[in-house]
Structure formats: C-alpha cells, structure tokens
Amino acid sequence: MIPICPLPKIWHEIHQQLSKYAENHKCHPLLPPKPLILAGWAYSNDIEKKNRWQETVHWATKNGCIELVTGIPDSDFYIAEKPTKGSIGPMGDEI
C-alpha cells in the first residue's frame, strides 16, 4: 500500500493551520498550496493528490513550519494499492 495524502478532513485542517501560519510569518509563496478536497478530491487522480501533498510538504519545509505536516497517523492517510494516474470521470472512476 502506498501513502498518497492525508484524508480530506485532515488535509483541510492542516491547510487551515498552514494558512494561519502564513498570516503571521513572511512566506514564499504567500500561501500554501490548496488541498485537493471536495471537487478537487473527486476529480483528481492519486498521482495528482500525491504531488499536491508533496508540494504542501515542500512549502512547509521551505517556510519553517514542517512540524505542521509531519507526524500524521497512518489512519489519517489515504492509501492506495495501485495509485490511479489517468483522468477521473464524473463518477470518481479512472477513465
């Protein structure tokens, strides 16, 4: 099984923490990458989700708040046996 990214609720909470951090610190870019949740989750394949999460981790590392994205329990991560990499259709399946 391959860890892809935090589950949507957790990813949203992390994004809120990162955004709050960005309000009080000089960050570059100014804001963290938007999480792929809601429609972003439904229309993104696993590779896109994994890449966006990696962008988020990179942003946190670069801006001195890596502790906000580490230590997430495995139970709060979306994992996949075989990550999807094709286009995702309206029913959430790979097309």
N, C-alpha and C positions, 0 to 999 in steps of 0.2 A: 504494500500500500504506500502511496506517495502523498505526503502532505502538500496541499495546494495553497490554502489560505485560511484565515480564521472564518468561522461561520458568520453569516451576515450580521446577526445581532452583536457579536463580539467585535467584528470589524468596524461596525458603526460606532461602538463605544470607544474603541481605540482612536478612530478618526476624530471624534469629539475631543479626546484628551490631547491629541496632536495639534488640533486647531487651537485649542485653548493655550497650549504651549507657544504656538506661533504668534498669538496675540501679545504675549509678554516677552518675546525674545526676537532678536533680529535673525530671521531665517531666509534661506535661499534654496529654492524658490520660496516665496512668501507663505504659501500654504502647502500642506501635504497633498499627495495625490488623492483624488476622490476614490472612495471604496466602490467596488463593483457589487452593489447591493440593490435590492428591489429589481427594477427592469434591467439594470446593469448586470445583475446576477443571472437573470433569466436568459439574456441574450449574449452572454459571454461564455466561451468555452473554457475548459480547465486551464489551458496554457495561458490564455489572456488573464484569467484570475490570478494564476501563479505569478505572472510577470508584473501585474499591478501590485500584488503584495510585496514582491521583491523591490519595486520602486518605492513603496512606502517604507520598507526597512532601510533602504539606502537613504531616503530623505531623513529619517530619524537619526541614522548614524551620522550623516553629514551635519545635522543641526544640533547634535549633542543631547538627544533625548532617546537613545536606543533602549533605555530601560522601559519605555512605554510600549515597546513592541516585542520584548523578549519575555520568556517565562510563561507563555500562554500554554495552558494544559492541553495535552493531546486531544482530550474530549471536546475542546472548543475549536478544533481544526476540522475543516472539510478535507477529506482524504479520498483518493481515487485509486482503484486498482490499475486502470488504464485511462490516463487523462485524455479527455477529448481535445481535439485540435482543429476540427473543422467548424464550419458555420453552424450556428444553433438556430433552429426553427422556432416558430411561434408556440409550439408545444413543449419546448425545452429540450428537444432531442437533436442530436447531431444530424445534419443533412449533408 
